[in-house]
Amino acid sequence: MYEEFFLNTGVFVDTFSESFLRYGGQISYPVSNYFYTSGNAEFYTIKNFYSNNFNFGVKYYLPYSK
C-alpha cells in the first residue's frame, strides 16, 4: 500500500487566446489493502473555457488466492 501524489503545470501561447496556464494534479490513497480512493483535477486559466475537470473515484481489488 502506498500513496501517490502528482502535480503538473503548463504554459501555452497561441494566436487565439494569446497565453494561458494549465494546472493539474492527481492523488491516490489506500484505505485498505484492496480499497483505494483517488482524485484528479485539471484547470485552465482561459476565460470562458469550459473543459476544466474534477474527478473523484474509488477502486476495489478483489482478493486473489491460489
CORFEN-V849468 format. One line per field, one symbol per residue. psi: psi as a letter, one per 20 degrees, with the letter a starting at -180 (. if undefined). burial: I if it has 24 or more other ideal C-beta (glycine too) atoms within 12 Angstrom, else O. Layout:
# CORFEN-V849468
psi->???
burial->???
This chain:
# CORFEN-V849468
psi->pqqqpqqqqqpqprhgjeqrqpqrqqqppphahipqqqqqqppqjppkpkjqqpqprqppppppq.
burial->OOOOOOOOOOOOOOOOOOOOOOOOOOOOOOOOOOOOOOOOOOOOOOOOOOOOOOOOOOOOOOOOOO
